[in-house]
């Protein structure tokens, strides 16, 4: 069985969906389970609808709802123009939009938006796209069964950033998919969407469709998981920030996880874990160039040592915690990180000395409660407008001259913190945000123009 996930740009419009259906049609012998995102920019529109409704702005709410409806009914009509299924598909789209209108206007009337209702509103993008694509696939002669993801993707009760229940998913998914495949060529479902054990709607958070595909792949023991996007694979750096990047033919699960966690945009950071559990290869492919090889993400033993990527997080904070109390004191570190955990603030990099702990957090994190509690027993200094840069690759700290090559291009800028991963997969450091573009470009040029000089020892 094959799991194929198509992102928003791969299902953006008539042309994109036509290409996507052609790609799926070429893999029917693999019994594809198709996972789709909302149409490009639709999730953003749904967030705007929820915000307008919460603000009791009825005129804006109605206008945005009308935009959403028109885009999807027009698309359904265009894709199914010559099909007897056209009227049925348009009616189904209108039914979904009618339900959404009712919820949004109820929120608008009350001026109160719960996380549960926000999850319901946001999830409509995937319902609309998967419905339209299912009808279009059937109109092309691909017998396709539409499956509601909430029949199998069980999560906890965190409505807007739900965590999957792996045990329940492993129990439910195989049976749901097997039943759906009865007499069918393909199955289509939604990414991003889940449900609590009590049947309450949830979503996995931004970018969660990749995660959905990997979870389904794990549960059905897929032969492979394909992530179809708008680039030819994973690159050595973000081409929007760095010139002369290269495509990577293959990387390890560990390298991909580090890249995703430390800023790479191609994969959702949590995508790797379910695939690793079953050693299922992941392929990052370009729906606009279906014949391209893309990037294979494989087990570590299939991957050569060496630098693979320069990744970055553009806007972070450095929190410096100083206290003489931590010298020769057990339990100090535990208390510090308990405070971060209790406040649900995620820490990326950590560096410690005898009386000092430095950590980095995303600038979007709400750190006031953390700083307040830490200040009860330590001096706390927060540095804003910083960026984090990570050099990622298999066994890079064992490469002769690697540290020298990493830090040679940084002679002209301040480095506020350095962290070397114990897994030998990354070296990370912090610089001023205003220096990021120059640092990343210089570092990429230095590493990838001269990478052949590095030797493993």
C-alpha positions as CSV (number, residue, x, y, z in Angstrom):
1,X,0.0,0.0,0.0
2,X,1.1,3.5,-0.8
3,X,0.3,6.7,1.1
4,X,0.4,9.9,-1.1
5,X,0.0,13.3,0.6
6,X,-0.7,16.4,-1.6
7,X,-0.2,19.8,-0.1
8,X,-2.0,23.0,-0.8
9,X,-0.1,24.1,-3.9
10,X,-0.6,20.6,-5.4
11,X,-4.4,21.0,-5.1
12,X,-4.5,24.8,-5.6
13,X,-6.7,25.0,-8.8
14,X,-7.9,23.2,-11.9
15,X,-4.5,22.7,-13.4
16,X,-2.9,21.5,-10.2
17,X,-5.6,19.1,-9.3
18,X,-5.6,17.7,-12.9
19,X,-1.9,17.0,-12.5
20,X,-2.5,15.4,-9.1
21,X,-5.2,13.1,-10.4
22,X,-2.8,12.1,-13.3
23,X,-0.1,11.2,-10.7
24,X,-2.5,9.2,-8.6
25,X,-3.8,7.4,-11.7
26,X,-0.3,6.1,-12.5
27,X,0.0,4.4,-9.1
28,X,-3.3,2.5,-8.7
29,X,-1.5,-0.8,-8.7
30,X,0.0,0.3,-5.3
31,X,-3.4,0.8,-3.7
32,X,-2.9,4.5,-2.9
33,X,-4.3,6.2,0.2
34,X,-4.5,9.8,-0.8
35,X,-4.2,12.5,1.9
36,X,-5.0,16.1,0.9
37,X,-4.5,19.5,2.4
38,X,-6.9,22.4,1.9
39,X,-6.6,24.4,-1.3
40,X,-3.6,26.8,-1.3
41,X,-4.3,29.8,1.1
42,X,-7.7,28.4,2.2
43,X,-6.6,27.7,5.7
44,X,-5.5,31.3,6.0
45,X,-8.9,32.4,4.9
46,X,-10.6,30.1,7.4
47,X,-8.5,31.7,10.2
48,X,-9.6,35.1,9.0
49,X,-13.3,33.9,9.1
50,X,-12.9,32.7,12.6
51,X,-11.2,36.0,13.7
52,X,-13.9,38.1,12.0
53,X,-16.7,36.0,13.6
54,X,-15.1,36.2,17.1
55,X,-14.9,40.0,16.6
56,X,-18.6,40.1,15.8
57,X,-17.9,41.7,12.4
58,X,-20.9,40.3,10.6
59,X,-20.2,42.1,7.3
60,X,-16.6,40.8,7.0
61,X,-17.6,37.3,8.1
62,X,-20.3,37.0,5.4
63,X,-17.9,38.4,2.8
64,X,-15.2,36.0,3.6
65,X,-17.6,33.0,3.7
66,X,-18.9,34.0,0.3
67,X,-15.3,34.1,-1.1
68,X,-14.7,30.6,0.3
69,X,-18.0,29.2,-1.2
70,X,-17.4,30.8,-4.6
71,X,-13.8,29.5,-4.9
72,X,-14.9,25.9,-4.2
73,X,-18.1,25.9,-6.2
74,X,-16.3,27.4,-9.2
75,X,-13.6,24.8,-8.9
76,X,-16.0,21.9,-8.6
77,X,-17.9,23.2,-11.7
78,X,-14.7,23.6,-13.7
79,X,-13.3,20.2,-12.8
80,X,-16.6,18.4,-13.5
81,X,-17.8,20.5,-16.3
82,X,-18.4,17.5,-18.6
83,X,-19.5,15.1,-15.9
84,X,-22.9,13.9,-14.7
85,X,-21.4,14.2,-11.2
86,X,-21.2,18.0,-11.5
87,X,-24.5,18.9,-9.8
88,X,-24.0,16.4,-7.0
89,X,-20.5,17.7,-6.3
90,X,-21.6,21.4,-6.3
91,X,-24.5,20.5,-4.0
92,X,-22.1,18.7,-1.6
93,X,-19.8,21.7,-1.5
94,X,-22.7,24.0,-0.8
95,X,-23.8,21.7,2.0
96,X,-20.4,21.9,3.7
97,X,-20.4,25.7,3.2
98,X,-23.9,26.0,4.6
99,X,-22.8,24.2,7.8
100,X,-19.8,26.4,8.1
101,X,-21.9,29.5,7.6
102,X,-24.2,28.4,10.5
103,X,-21.3,27.9,12.9
104,X,-19.5,31.1,11.9
105,X,-22.6,33.2,12.2
106,X,-23.4,31.7,15.6
107,X,-19.9,32.6,16.8
108,X,-20.4,36.1,15.3
109,X,-23.7,36.5,17.2
110,X,-22.1,35.5,20.5
111,X,-18.8,37.1,20.0
112,X,-17.2,34.1,21.6
113,X,-14.9,31.6,19.8
114,X,-14.0,28.4,21.7
115,X,-11.1,26.3,20.6
116,X,-13.6,23.5,19.7
117,X,-15.5,25.8,17.3
118,X,-12.3,27.2,15.9
119,X,-11.1,23.6,15.1
120,X,-14.5,23.0,13.4
121,X,-14.2,26.1,11.3
122,X,-10.5,25.6,10.3
123,X,-11.0,21.9,9.3
124,X,-13.5,22.8,6.6
125,X,-10.7,23.5,4.1
126,X,-9.7,19.8,4.0
127,X,-13.3,18.6,3.8
128,X,-14.0,20.9,0.8
129,X,-10.8,20.0,-1.1
130,X,-11.1,16.2,-0.5
131,X,-14.7,16.2,-1.5
132,X,-14.1,18.0,-4.8
133,X,-11.0,15.9,-5.6
134,X,-12.9,12.6,-4.8
135,X,-15.7,13.6,-7.3
136,X,-13.1,14.6,-9.9
137,X,-11.2,11.3,-9.5
138,X,-14.4,9.3,-10.0
139,X,-15.3,11.4,-13.0
140,X,-12.0,10.4,-14.5
141,X,-12.8,6.7,-14.0
142,X,-10.8,6.2,-10.8
143,X,-13.2,4.5,-8.4
144,X,-12.5,6.5,-5.3
145,X,-13.9,6.2,-1.8
146,X,-14.0,9.4,0.4
147,X,-13.2,8.7,4.0
148,X,-13.7,11.1,6.9
149,X,-10.4,11.3,8.8
150,X,-12.3,11.6,12.0
151,X,-13.3,8.0,11.7
152,X,-9.7,7.0,12.4
153,X,-7.4,9.8,13.5
154,X,-7.8,9.8,17.3
155,X,-6.2,12.6,19.3
156,X,-6.1,14.1,22.8
157,X,-8.4,17.0,23.8
158,X,-6.1,19.8,22.7
159,X,-8.5,21.1,20.0
160,X,-6.2,23.3,18.0
161,X,-2.9,21.5,18.4
162,X,-3.9,17.9,19.0
163,X,-1.5,15.1,19.8
164,X,-2.3,11.8,18.1
165,X,-3.2,8.7,20.1
166,X,-0.8,6.2,18.4
167,X,-2.5,3.1,19.9
168,X,-6.0,4.1,18.9
169,X,-4.8,5.1,15.4
170,X,-3.0,1.8,14.9
171,X,-6.2,0.0,16.0
172,X,-8.7,2.0,13.8
173,X,-6.9,2.9,10.6
174,X,-6.3,-0.6,9.0
175,X,-9.9,-1.6,9.3
176,X,-11.3,1.7,8.0
177,X,-9.0,1.7,5.0
178,X,-9.6,-2.0,4.3
179,X,-13.4,-1.4,4.3
180,X,-13.1,1.7,2.2
181,X,-11.1,-0.2,-0.5
182,X,-13.9,-2.7,-1.1
183,X,-14.5,-2.4,-4.9
184,X,-12.4,0.7,-5.2
185,X,-9.2,1.8,-6.9
186,X,-8.2,4.5,-4.4
187,X,-9.1,6.0,-1.1
188,X,-9.0,9.7,-0.3
189,X,-9.0,11.4,3.1
190,X,-8.1,14.6,4.9
191,X,-4.8,15.6,6.5
192,X,-4.7,17.8,9.6
193,X,-8.0,16.7,11.0
194,X,-8.6,14.5,14.1
195,X,-11.2,13.6,16.8
196,X,-11.0,13.0,20.5
197,X,-12.1,9.7,22.0
198,X,-15.4,11.4,22.8
199,X,-16.0,12.4,19.2
200,X,-15.0,16.1,19.6
201,X,-13.3,17.6,16.5
202,X,-9.6,18.6,16.6
203,X,-6.8,19.7,14.3
204,X,-3.1,18.8,14.4
205,X,-1.8,22.3,14.0
206,X,-0.3,24.1,11.0
207,X,1.4,21.7,8.6
208,X,-0.3,18.7,10.2
209,X,-1.2,17.1,6.9
210,X,2.3,15.6,6.5
211,X,1.9,14.2,10.0
212,X,-1.5,12.7,9.1
213,X,0.0,10.9,6.1
214,X,2.9,9.5,8.1
215,X,0.5,8.3,10.8
216,X,-1.7,6.5,8.3
217,X,1.4,5.1,6.6
218,X,2.6,3.7,9.9
219,X,-0.8,2.2,10.7
220,X,-1.2,0.4,7.3
221,X,2.4,-0.7,7.0
222,X,2.8,1.3,3.8
223,X,5.5,0.4,1.3
224,X,6.4,4.1,1.1
225,X,5.0,7.5,2.0
226,X,5.1,10.2,-0.7
227,X,4.9,13.9,0.2
228,X,4.0,15.8,-2.9
229,X,4.7,19.5,-2.9
230,X,5.9,22.3,-5.2
231,X,9.7,21.7,-5.0
232,X,11.8,18.9,-6.4
233,X,12.9,17.7,-3.0
234,X,14.9,18.8,0.0
235,X,17.6,21.3,-0.7
236,X,20.8,22.2,1.1
237,X,19.2,25.4,2.3
238,X,16.1,27.5,1.8
239,X,16.3,28.8,-1.8
240,X,14.3,31.9,-0.8
241,X,17.2,32.9,1.5
242,X,20.2,31.3,-0.1
243,X,21.6,31.3,-3.6
244,X,23.1,28.2,-5.4
245,X,21.4,25.6,-3.2
246,X,21.5,22.0,-4.3
247,X,19.0,19.2,-4.2
248,X,19.7,16.2,-2.0
249,X,19.1,12.8,-3.5
250,X,18.8,11.1,-0.1
251,X,19.0,11.9,3.6
252,X,18.5,10.0,6.8
253,X,15.4,10.0,9.0
254,X,17.6,11.7,11.7
255,X,18.9,14.4,9.3
256,X,15.4,15.1,8.0
257,X,14.0,15.4,11.6
258,X,16.8,17.8,12.5
259,X,16.2,19.9,9.3
260,X,12.4,20.1,10.0
261,X,12.9,21.0,13.7
262,X,15.5,23.6,13.0
263,X,13.6,25.5,10.3
264,X,13.4,23.7,7.0
265,X,10.0,24.2,5.5
266,X,9.6,21.1,3.3
267,X,8.3,18.7,6.0
268,X,6.3,19.1,9.2
269,X,8.7,18.4,12.1
270,X,6.7,15.5,13.5
271,X,6.3,13.7,10.2
272,X,9.4,11.5,10.6
273,X,8.5,9.7,13.9
274,X,5.7,7.4,12.7
275,X,7.7,6.4,9.6
276,X,10.7,5.6,11.7
277,X,8.7,3.2,13.8
278,X,8.1,1.0,10.8
279,X,11.2,2.0,8.7
280,X,8.9,3.3,6.0
281,X,10.8,5.4,3.4
282,X,9.5,8.9,2.8
283,X,9.9,10.6,-0.6
284,X,9.6,14.4,-1.1
285,X,8.4,14.9,-4.7
286,X,7.2,17.8,-6.9
287,X,3.7,17.5,-8.3
288,X,4.7,20.1,-10.9
289,X,7.5,17.8,-12.1
290,X,6.2,14.3,-11.5
291,X,9.2,12.7,-13.4
292,X,11.7,14.2,-11.0
293,X,13.5,11.9,-8.5
294,X,12.9,14.1,-5.5
295,X,14.5,13.3,-2.2
296,X,14.4,9.9,-0.4
297,X,14.4,9.8,3.4
298,X,15.8,6.5,4.5
299,X,17.4,4.6,7.4
300,X,20.7,5.8,8.6
301,X,22.8,2.9,7.1
302,X,21.9,3.9,3.6
303,X,23.2,7.5,4.0
304,X,26.8,8.7,3.6
305,X,28.5,10.9,6.2
306,X,28.7,14.6,5.5
307,X,27.0,18.0,5.6
308,X,23.5,18.0,4.1
309,X,22.0,21.3,5.0
310,X,22.2,24.8,6.5
311,X,18.9,25.4,8.3
312,X,17.8,28.4,10.4
313,X,15.1,29.9,12.5
314,X,14.9,33.5,11.8
315,X,13.2,35.0,14.9
316,X,14.2,33.6,18.3
317,X,15.0,34.7,21.8
318,X,17.9,33.7,24.0
319,X,17.1,33.4,27.7
320,X,20.1,33.5,29.9
321,X,19.7,32.2,33.5
322,X,22.4,33.0,36.0
323,X,22.6,31.9,39.7
324,X,25.3,30.9,42.0
325,X,22.8,28.6,43.7
326,X,23.2,26.1,40.8
327,X,26.9,25.4,41.7
328,X,27.1,21.9,43.1
329,X,23.4,21.9,43.7
330,X,21.3,18.9,42.6
331,X,17.8,19.6,41.3
332,X,18.5,23.1,39.9
333,X,18.3,22.1,36.3
334,X,15.2,20.0,36.9
335,X,13.4,23.0,38.4
336,X,14.4,25.3,35.6
337,X,13.0,23.0,32.9
338,X,9.9,22.2,35.0
339,X,9.0,25.9,34.7
340,X,9.4,25.8,30.9
341,X,7.3,22.6,30.8
342,X,4.5,23.9,33.1
343,X,4.3,27.0,30.9
344,X,4.3,24.9,27.7
345,X,7.2,26.8,26.3
346,X,9.4,24.7,24.0
347,X,13.2,25.0,24.2
348,X,15.4,24.4,21.2
349,X,19.0,24.9,22.1
350,X,20.6,24.5,25.5
351,X,24.0,25.5,26.8
352,X,25.2,25.3,30.4
353,X,28.2,26.3,32.5
354,X,28.8,26.1,36.2
355,X,26.5,29.0,37.1
356,X,24.7,29.8,33.8
357,X,22.1,28.2,31.6
358,X,21.3,29.6,28.2
359,X,18.3,28.4,26.1
360,X,16.7,29.5,22.9
361,X,12.9,29.7,22.3
362,X,10.8,30.8,19.4
363,X,10.0,34.5,19.5
364,X,6.3,33.7,19.3
365,X,6.4,31.8,22.6
366,X,4.8,33.6,25.6
367,X,7.7,33.7,28.0
368,X,6.5,36.2,30.6
369,X,5.3,33.5,33.1
370,X,8.6,31.7,32.7
371,X,10.8,34.8,33.3
372,X,8.7,35.7,36.3
373,X,9.1,32.3,38.0
374,X,12.8,32.0,37.1
375,X,13.5,35.4,38.5
376,X,12.5,34.2,42.0
377,X,15.8,32.4,42.3
378,X,18.0,33.5,39.4
379,X,19.0,36.6,37.3
380,X,17.3,36.3,33.9
381,X,18.3,38.3,30.8
382,X,16.3,37.9,27.6
383,X,17.9,38.8,24.3
384,X,15.5,39.5,21.4
385,X,16.0,39.8,17.6
386,X,18.3,36.8,17.4
387,X,18.5,34.0,14.8
388,X,19.5,30.4,15.1
389,X,21.6,28.7,12.4
390,X,22.1,24.9,12.2
391,X,24.6,22.9,10.2
392,X,23.1,19.4,9.8
393,X,24.5,16.2,8.5
394,X,25.4,12.6,9.4
395,X,28.4,12.3,11.7
396,X,29.5,15.9,11.0
397,X,31.3,16.4,14.3
398,X,33.6,13.5,13.3
399,X,34.6,15.3,10.1
400,X,38.1,16.6,10.1
401,X,38.1,20.4,10.1
402,X,34.3,20.7,10.4
403,X,34.2,23.1,13.3
404,X,36.8,25.3,11.7
405,X,34.9,25.3,8.4
406,X,31.6,26.1,10.2
407,X,33.0,29.1,12.2
408,X,35.5,30.6,9.6
409,X,32.7,32.5,7.8
410,X,31.5,34.0,11.1
411,X,34.6,36.1,11.9
412,X,32.7,39.4,11.3
413,X,29.6,38.7,13.5
414,X,28.8,38.0,17.1
415,X,28.0,34.5,18.1
416,X,25.9,34.4,21.3
417,X,25.5,30.7,21.9
418,X,26.8,27.4,20.5
419,X,25.2,24.0,20.9
420,X,26.5,20.7,19.5
421,X,24.0,17.8,19.3
422,X,25.0,14.6,21.1
423,X,23.7,12.6,18.1
424,X,26.5,14.1,15.9
425,X,23.9,15.3,13.5
426,X,23.9,19.1,14.1
427,X,26.0,22.1,15.2
428,X,23.9,25.1,16.0
429,X,24.7,28.7,17.0
430,X,22.9,32.0,17.5
431,X,23.6,35.3,15.7
432,X,21.9,38.7,15.5
433,X,18.8,38.6,13.3
434,X,20.1,41.4,11.1
435,X,23.2,39.3,10.2
436,X,21.2,36.1,9.3
437,X,21.0,36.5,5.5
438,X,24.8,37.1,5.1
439,X,25.7,34.5,7.6
440,X,23.6,31.7,6.0
441,X,24.8,32.6,2.5
442,X,28.5,32.7,3.5
443,X,28.3,29.5,5.5
444,X,26.5,27.7,2.7
445,X,29.1,28.8,0.2
446,X,31.9,27.9,2.5
447,X,30.6,24.4,3.3
448,X,29.2,23.2,0.0
449,X,31.9,24.7,-2.3
450,X,34.6,23.1,-0.3
451,X,32.8,20.1,1.3
452,X,35.0,17.6,-0.6
453,X,38.0,18.7,1.5
454,X,36.4,17.3,4.7
455,X,37.4,13.7,5.6
456,X,36.1,11.4,8.2
457,X,38.5,10.4,10.9
